[in-house]
Amino acid sequence: MNYDAATAVYGALDTLEDATSPDRVFRYVTFEELTTLNRLQLTRNIFVGSSEFMQDVFRLLGVAPTLPKTSNQPLVPISLGEAVRRIREDGEQYFIKPVQNKLFSGMVFDRMCLSMIEKYPEDTPVYVHYPFSGKILSEWRGYVFNHKLVDCRNYSGDFMMTPDFGVYDTWIRINKEDGFPCAYTMDMAVMEDGMTVNVEYNDFWAIGNYGIENAIYYRMIRERYQEIVRTL
């Protein structure tokens, strides 16, 4: 488990009856031990961990869970090599996010920070768009569970600048129609003109807990994993 997941799971032991029942046993599983587990063990248990660990779990299951879209931007994937070339030649800043979930964190890149992604193959598919025009005052992570916003936490900028929750509600309704899963996060930014804009979406199978109640976090992790397994 990663630290966020471990904290949530063990915190939930004190608040959830089903988490303390005799058939609920929580333990650490190493990468090496993971490869020894059979398909039944992988589907009947719930695995929580770092993005690398979870990618190994899904590789063994033969599934690659994805969201219908990574943001509200009209994006077409290009190669990482092409994205890096644009930054080096144009001197522009671009927001780059990998098509493969959790390969690396989506963020704004310029010439000074290209070394952070140089280790990835040039043919890695990525989404690229210009950063938002104007200054971002604060950023918020909304936790969406069963197509409802159950919590929202500030992770960057001025915590006094809260988002327009009506924007969250609008996009959650649209995302439900687009086939989004039972649990995901929606990162939003509050701009200097007061507008609330979408930054990105993230699947819940390996997402950070920025302060939501452990019991809610635990249920979201559990139900998203079970939802993925049901697709097999």
MOURLIN-V587685 format. One record per residue. N is the residue number from 0. SS is DSSP state (~ for helix, > for strand, _ for the rest). PHI is phi in radians with two decimals (* if undefined). OMEGA is omega in radians with two decimals (NA if undefined). Layout:
# MOURLIN-V587685
[[N	SS	PHI	OMEGA] [N	SS	PHI	OMEGA]]
This chain:
# MOURLIN-V587685
[[0	_	*	2.96] [1	_	-1.45	-3.02] [2	~	-1.10	-3.13] [3	~	-1.03	-3.09] [4	~	-1.14	3.14] [5	~	-1.09	3.13] [6	~	-1.07	-3.12] [7	~	-1.17	-3.10] [8	~	-1.14	-3.12] [9	~	-1.23	3.04] [10	~	-1.16	-3.13] [11	~	-1.21	-3.13] [12	_	-1.00	-3.10] [13	_	-1.48	-3.01] [14	_	-2.13	-3.08] [15	_	-2.02	3.14] [16	~	-1.13	-3.09] [17	~	-1.19	3.13] [18	~	-1.36	-3.12] [19	~	-1.86	3.12] [20	_	-1.23	-3.04] [21	_	-1.02	-3.11] [22	_	-1.51	3.08] [23	_	-1.82	3.14] [24	_	-2.15	-3.13] [25	_	-1.90	3.11] [26	_	-2.66	3.11] [27	_	-1.41	3.08] [28	_	-2.21	3.14] [29	_	-1.40	3.05] [30	~	-0.99	-3.10] [31	~	-1.15	-3.14] [32	~	-1.17	-3.12] [33	~	-0.98	-3.08] [34	_	-1.22	-3.14] [35	_	-1.60	-3.09] [36	_	-1.44	3.12] [37	_	-1.56	-3.05] [38	~	-1.07	-3.14] [39	~	-1.10	3.12] [40	~	-1.13	-3.13] [41	~	-1.24	-3.09] [42	~	-1.60	-3.10] [43	~	-1.49	3.09] [44	_	-1.82	3.11] [45	_	-1.91	-3.12] [46	_	-1.88	-3.14] [47	_	-2.36	3.13] [48	_	-3.14	3.12] [49	_	-1.13	3.13] [50	~	-1.06	3.14] [51	~	-1.13	3.14] [52	~	-1.11	-3.10] [53	~	-1.17	3.07] [54	~	-1.10	3.06] [55	~	-1.17	3.09] [56	~	-1.02	-3.10] [57	~	-1.22	3.08] [58	~	-1.11	3.13] [59	~	-1.17	3.11] [60	~	-1.44	-3.12] [61	_	1.29	-3.13] [62	_	-2.35	3.13] [63	_	-2.32	-3.08] [64	_	-1.12	-3.14] [65	_	-2.44	3.02] [66	_	-1.63	3.11] [67	_	-1.05	3.10] [68	_	-2.73	-3.12] [69	_	-1.71	3.07] [70	_	-2.88	3.09] [71	_	-1.56	3.09] [72	_	-1.31	3.06] [73	_	-1.34	-2.97] [74	_	-1.92	3.01] [75	_	-2.14	-3.08] [76	_	-1.17	3.00] [77	>	-2.28	3.13] [78	>	-1.40	3.09] [79	~	-1.06	3.12] [80	~	-1.04	3.11] [81	~	-1.17	3.12] [82	~	-1.10	3.12] [83	~	-1.12	3.13] [84	~	-1.06	-3.13] [85	~	-1.07	-3.12] [86	~	-1.16	-3.11] [87	~	-1.17	-3.07] [88	~	-1.45	-3.07] [89	~	-1.59	-3.07] [90	_	1.22	-3.10] [91	_	-1.51	2.97] [92	_	-1.72	3.09] [93	>	-2.36	2.96] [94	>	-1.46	-3.10] [95	>	-2.12	3.11] [96	>	-2.38	-3.13] [97	>	-1.22	3.05] [98	_	-1.13	3.09] [99	_	-1.26	-3.11] [100	_	-0.97	2.96] [101	_	1.21	3.10] [102	_	-1.08	2.93] [103	_	-2.71	-3.06] [104	_	-1.31	3.05] [105	_	-1.21	-3.13] [106	>	-2.86	3.10] [107	>	-1.45	-3.13] [108	>	-1.99	2.96] [109	_	-2.30	-3.09] [110	~	-1.05	-3.04] [111	~	-1.26	-3.05] [112	~	-2.07	3.12] [113	~	-1.13	-3.13] [114	~	-1.06	-3.12] [115	~	-1.19	-3.09] [116	_	-2.11	-3.11] [117	_	-1.17	-3.10] [118	_	-1.30	-3.10] [119	_	-1.54	-3.12] [120	_	-0.99	-3.12] [121	_	-1.12	-3.12] [122	_	-1.54	3.09] [123	_	-1.08	3.14] [124	>	-1.25	3.12] [125	>	-2.41	2.97] [126	>	-1.73	-3.08] [127	>	-2.38	2.98] [128	>	-2.66	3.10] [129	>	-1.17	3.03] [130	_	-1.08	3.12] [131	_	-1.09	3.05] [132	_	-1.34	-3.08] [133	_	1.67	-3.07] [134	_	-1.56	3.04] [135	>	-1.50	-3.13] [136	>	-1.59	3.12] [137	>	-2.76	3.11] [138	>	-2.26	-3.02] [139	>	-2.33	3.06] [140	>	-1.84	3.08] [141	>	-1.65	3.14] [142	>	-1.74	-3.05] [143	>	-1.87	-3.08] [144	>	-2.27	-3.10] [145	_	0.91	3.03] [146	_	1.13	3.03] [147	>	-2.37	3.06] [148	>	-1.37	-3.06] [149	>	-1.75	3.11] [150	>	-2.93	3.12] [151	>	-2.63	-3.04] [152	>	-2.29	3.07] [153	>	-1.35	3.11] [154	>	-2.14	3.12] [155	>	-2.81	3.05] [156	>	1.45	-3.03] [157	_	-1.34	-3.09] [158	_	-1.21	3.10] [159	_	-1.37	3.14] [160	_	-1.60	-3.05] [161	_	-1.50	-3.12] [162	_	-1.32	3.01] [163	_	-1.43	-3.05] [164	~	-1.25	3.01] [165	~	-1.12	3.08] [166	~	-1.15	3.06] [167	~	-1.00	-3.09] [168	~	-1.03	-3.14] [169	~	-1.07	-3.09] [170	~	-1.26	3.08] [171	~	-1.11	3.10] [172	~	-1.10	3.12] [173	~	-1.14	-3.12] [174	~	-1.12	3.08] [175	~	-1.06	3.11] [176	~	-1.16	-3.13] [177	_	-1.46	3.05] [178	_	1.51	3.08] [179	_	-1.17	-3.10] [180	_	-1.28	-3.08] [181	_	-1.24	-3.09] [182	>	-2.49	3.09] [183	>	-2.78	3.08] [184	>	-2.06	3.13] [185	>	-2.21	3.13] [186	>	-1.55	-3.12] [187	>	-2.19	3.12] [188	>	-2.15	3.03] [189	>	-1.74	-3.08] [190	>	-1.55	-3.10] [191	_	-1.14	3.08] [192	_	-1.52	3.11] [193	_	1.61	-3.14] [194	_	-1.25	3.01] [195	>	-1.80	-3.08] [196	>	-2.18	3.13] [197	>	-1.43	3.08] [198	>	-1.64	3.14] [199	>	-2.95	3.02] [200	>	-1.95	3.07] [201	>	-2.41	3.05] [202	>	-1.17	-2.98] [203	~	-1.58	-3.01] [204	~	-1.24	3.03] [205	~	-2.71	-3.06] [206	_	-2.19	-3.09] [207	_	-1.30	3.03] [208	_	-1.67	-3.10] [209	_	-1.64	3.06] [210	_	2.22	3.12] [211	_	-1.26	-3.11] [212	_	-1.03	-3.09] [213	~	-1.00	-3.10] [214	~	-1.10	3.12] [215	~	-1.19	3.13] [216	~	-1.03	3.13] [217	~	-1.06	-3.13] [218	~	-1.12	-3.13] [219	~	-1.16	3.09] [220	~	-1.06	-3.08] [221	~	-1.10	-3.05] [222	~	-1.25	3.09] [223	~	-1.19	3.12] [224	~	-1.09	3.14] [225	~	-1.12	3.10] [226	~	-1.13	3.11] [227	~	-1.12	-3.12] [228	~	-1.09	-3.11] [229	~	-1.16	3.12] [230	_	-1.40	-3.07] [231	_	-1.26	NA]]
